[in-house]
Amino acid sequence: MTATADGQTQDAPTGCPVRKLAQPDDGTGPDIEHVTGDRPRWRIRSYALARTVLRHPEHTRQAGFGAEELGGGGPVRIRPPILFVEGEAHHAQRRAAAHLFAPRVVAGYRDWMGETAERLVAQVRTDRWTDLTGLSMQMAVEVASRVIGLDHGGSPRMRARLDEFFAPPPRPGSPLAGVREALRGTAMLRFYLLDVKPAIRARRRRRREDLISTLVDAGYSDLEILTECVTYAAAGMVTTRELIAAAVWHLLDDGALRARYRASDRDGRVAIIEEVLRVEPVVGHLLRRTTAPLTFHGPDGPVEVPAGALIDVDVRAVNADERVVGADPHAVHPHRAMARASGPAVLAFGDGHHRCPGAPLASAEAEVFVSALLREDLAAAGPPRVRWSEQSQGYDLTALRVRRVPLPR
């Protein structure tokens, strides 16, 4: 099944598993295009041109994830979160937190990630349907909480607060829209008072190896720490939940891919998950604003982009650039021959100085959870519900209901 932009599903072509999440403007060309309308932009669909944008930060600044709505003259001045910072300040913040995602540290997380996954997937039974997106969100919350330093990561109440905060806005006219919007509006305050503030107090008394301790060491205020916690939570919880759900959706729909996953070693399983992520990038577009004129060397000659222009790196198109990923770019082919310069997920984790620092942790976490889940046979009640997020420029999957298949007697 393939989900379209309105969340409906349609039959996918037979044969190799292909992209399930389609958008109306999906396409692989042209490499660079000036799109007019309410928000004019220069859309990039080429890997080479995307790298020109993302690896030359001196010419651009962050324009996605609400960056251009941040700030404005309020009475309280705070440091912007790492996602919005540029230049040396950004590099300093990255260096300070780099030890939390070092390969040796990520390898040390595996045992407790495995224990967490086993505890969660034990809830999937033969006699009832279980919403996998809820379990994968709990896995992501518990892992990210440990890295961030939130002491109540296993609490269903904290997860509920985060669910409310990160949930897409309710559809206008919905009978419960007002109630849901009110809960969403107070979720940040409750997250601060009940989760972040107690963690800050604990780390002022005794430092630990986590993000909040690092921020306390650097002299961040409580409000600035809250902002960073929300940023890392969005990056480490919501996106990993979507990655797990998308990977399981593909694996349950394709028996050959599932058999290959089960027969693979750890590296092979990670390769399959990252290939699904390449095909179904959780963040579909990366937006940058030019701070100086940029010249792109496109297939038809130089293209001049003025200062102040919005650049839209179409990750979905770039990840399907046949010059980088080879033939059948929308098909899931683990271990495909890739251009040497690109990683297996291409731009799904970003690139340049804003590349996701937790990428190795997200891949490892997804592999641990999916492997525990697929140790026994599963059945799915149908495809998940799909919503598209303007904020993340990606998808939101819910209601992927699964159950164990009873063993024959």
N, C-alpha and C positions, 0 to 999 in steps of 0.2 A: 504494500500500500504506500502511496505517496501523499503527503499532506500538502495542501496548497495554502496560499497566503491567508485565506479566510478560515483556516483550521479544518476544512473538510478533507476527506481522503478520496483517492481514486486509485484504480488498479495500476500497479507499476509494471513495466515490461518484464517478461520472463527472462530467465538466464541469470547473469551475474547480478548481485545486489547493487542497486544504484541509489543515488541521492533520493531521500524520501521527502525532504523538506524543500518545496519549491516556492519561489517568489516570482511575481509577474515580470520583474525586470531582470531576472537571471539571464546572463549571456556572457559570452567570452570575447566580445569585441564591440566597438573598437578599443584599442589599447588606452587611448585617452579621449575623453569626450566632454564637451562643455554642455552641461544640463541646465536648462533655464527653468523658471517657475518661481514658486513662492520663496524657495531658498536655493538660489543658483549655486552650482558647484562644478568642479572639474572631477569627473569620475575616472579612476584609474583601474584598469582591468589586467594589466601586465605585471608580472612578477618583477621584471627588471625596473620598471618605472616606480613600482611600489617601494622597492628598496631605495631608490633615489630619494623618495619622500621620508621614509622612516629612519634611514641611516644618516641623514644630514639634518640634525635638529636645529642647526644654527639658522635655517631658513624657514622653520615652521614652529608652531606651538600646538598643544593639545586643544582640540575643538569638540571632542566627543564626550559622552557620559555626563552631560550637563556642565562641562567646563566653562562654557561661555555665559551660563546663567549664574555662576558662582560669584560671590563678592558683591560689590556695589556699595558701599558707603554706610554700612550699619555701624552701630556704636562699638561693637566688639570686633577687634582685629585679630585674626588667627592665621597661623601658617596654613596654606592650602595643603591638601593631602598629596601624597607622593604621585598619584596619578596625574595631577595637574601641574606639578612643578617641572621646570626646565633648567638646563644649565648645570652649574656646579652644585647648586642646592639639591638637585635631583640625584646627581651622582653620589653626593655625600649620604643621602638617605638610603640609597641602594646599598652602598658599602656597609652602612651600619646594620642593615638587616640581612645581609648576604649569608651570614653564618647559619641562619635559620633554615636555609634551603640548600646548603652544601651537600654534595653527594653522600658523604659519610653520615651526615645527620639524617638525610632522607632514608638511607638504608637502616638507620637505627630506629626509625618509626615503624618498620614493617611488622614487628611482632605485635605491638598494641593495635595497629590498624587491622591486622588479621583477627585479633580477638574481638575487636569492635564489629567487624564485618560478620563474623560467625554469629555473634549475639543478635545482630539485626536480621540476617537472612533466616535465622531459626523461626522468625515470625511468619514466614511463607509456608503455608500448610496445604494439605490436599483437599480439605473440606470447605475452603472459603477462598475468595479472591482477596488479594492484598495489593494495595496501591504501591507499586515499586518506587514511584517518584517521591513518596513520603519517606520510605526507607533510605533512598539514596541521599535525600536532603539531610536526614539525621546523620548519616555517615559523614557527609561533607561538613556538617556543623561540628561534629565531635573532633574531626581531624583539624579543621581550621582553628577551632577554639583552643586546642592544645598549643598550636604554633603561635597564635595571637596572645594567649595567656588568659583566656576567659575560663573561670573555674567551674562554670555550670554548663559546660558543653553537652553533657548527657541529659540535661533537663528538658523534658518535653515543653515546659513553659517558655524556656528561652528560645527553643526552635519555633514555637508558635509566635513569639514576638517578632522574630526575624521573618517568618512567613508573611506576617501582616505587613511588615515594612517593605519587603521586596516584591510583594504580590503586585501584578499589573493593576492599574486603576480600574475600579468597577465600570462596567459599561453604563453609560448614561441611561436613565430610565429603569434600571434594574430595581426591583422592590426593596432590596437590601443595600442599595448603593450608598445611601446616607450613613447607615450603620458601619459598613465596611470602610468607608472613607474616614469616619471618625476614629475607628480603631487604628487605621493606617497612620493617621495624623499623630496619635499619641504613642505609637510603637517605639519611635526613636527615644522619647523621654523615658519610657519604661525600660528600654534596653540599657540606657545610661544608668538609671538609678538602681536597677536590680542586677545588672551584669557587669558593666564596665567600671562603675565607681567602686564596688567592692574589690574588684581585681586590682585596681590602682592602689587602693589602701593596702592590700596585702603585699604588693610589690614594693611599696615604699618602706614596709617593715622588713621584707626579705626578698632580695633580688632572685629572679629565676632566669632560665634560658628561654626567653620568649619575647615577643614583639613589645608588649607593654613595658617590660623591664628595660628594653633598649630605649624606648621613648622617654621613660622616666629618667634614665641616665642622661639623655640629651636635653633635659629641661623642658619637655613639652608640658603644656597646661592640660588640665583634665579635658577641656573642650577639644583641644587639638588631638589628644589621645583618642577621644570618642570618634572624631572624624576619620582618623587612620584605621580604627577598628572597623568602622562601617565600610571603608574602602577595601580593606583586606577581606572582610566578610563577603562582600559582593563578589570579589575576584576569586575567593577560595571556596565559597559555599555554593552560591547559585550556579556558577558556570560548571563546577564539577558535578553537581546534581544533573545538569542537562547532558553533560558528556556521558555519564553513566547510563542515563535513560536512553540516549540515542544509540549507544553501543549495544545495550541489551535488546532494543527494538530490532536492530539489524541482525543480531545473532539469533534471536528467536524466529525471525522470518526466513532465515537461510540455513538450512541444515548442513550444507557443505562448509559454510563459513564457521558454523558452530563446532563442527567436528574438527576443523583445522585449529580452532582456538583451544579446544580441549587437549589436542595432541601436541600443542606447542609448549616450549619451555617458557620461562618468565619473559625473556626478551621477545620471543615470538608473540606472546599474548599482548604485550605492550605495543608491538608493531601493529597488530590488528586494531587495537583501540585507537591508536594515533592515526591510522588510515581512515577509520570512521570519522574521526574528528576533522581530518583534512576535507573529507567529502561533506560533512555536516558541521562547519565551524559554528561554535556557539555564538561568538560575536561576528556578525556578518559584514560589518563596515567599520573602518577606522577613519576618523575625521581629524584633519589637521587644518590650521589656518596659516597661510603664508605670512611671514613677517618681512620678507624681502622678495623681489621678483625671482622667479624660478624658470629655468629653461629645461624642457623635457625633449629628449631626442627620440621622437616617435618614429614609427615606420614610414611616415610620409614627410619627415623632416622635422626641424625644430618647432616646438610649440612654446610660446611665451605665456606664462601665467603671472599676473601682476601681484604685487603685495596686497594683503588683505583678502585674498581669494580663499574660498573654502575648497579643500581637497578631500574627496571621498575615495579612500582606498577600498575597493569592493573585494573584500576577502573571499567571498564566495566565488567570484570570477577568477581572482588571482590563484586560488587553490586549485582551479581547474585549467590553468594555463598549460596547454599541451607541450609547450617548449620546455617546461620544467618537469611536469609529472608524466609525460608520455601520453599514449593513446588511451581512449576510454576514460577521460578525466573524471566523470561523474560516477564511475563504478568503484566498488571497494575491492582493490587488488593489493593485499598486503605484500610487502617486499617488492613493490614495483621499482623499476629502475628510475631513479630520480636524478635531477641535476645535482652535482656535487655541492653547490653552494647552499641549497635549501635543506632544511630539516625535514623529517618525515611528515610533519603536520603543516609544512609550508608556513603560512602566516596565521594559522589558527591560534597560536599563542602570541601573536604580534611579532615585532622585529625591532631592531635598533635599541635605543636606550629605554624605551617603554615596553620592551618584551616582558611577558609575565615572568617574574622571578620564581614563582611556584610551579612552573611547568613540569619539572621532574616529579614533584610531589603529587600533582594532579594525576599524571599518568600512572604513577605507582599506586595511588589510592584507588583509582578506577579499576586497575588490574586486580588488586586484592579483593575488592568488593564483587566484581563480576565473576571472578574465578570461584569465590565461595558460593555465589548464587547459582552458577551453572554446574556445580558438581553433580546435581541431580536434574532430571528432566523437568522442564516447566511448560506450562501452557499459558497463553495470553488470551484475555477476554476480547481483545481487539487492539487497534492502534491507540496511542495516547491522544488526548486532546492537545491541540496546538494553538498557541497564541504568539503573536509577533510583538516584540517590545521596541518601541521607539527609542527608549533610553539606552538599551544595550545593543540596539541594531541587530538583534538576534531573536532566537525562539525561546518559548517557555513551554515545556511539556508537563502535562499533568494527567492523572488517571490512566497510567499504564498498569492495568490490573493483571496480576499473575497468580498462579497457584501451582503447587507441586502436582506432578502426574503420579497417581498411585501405582505402586509396583504390581505387576500381575500376580495373581494368587495361584 
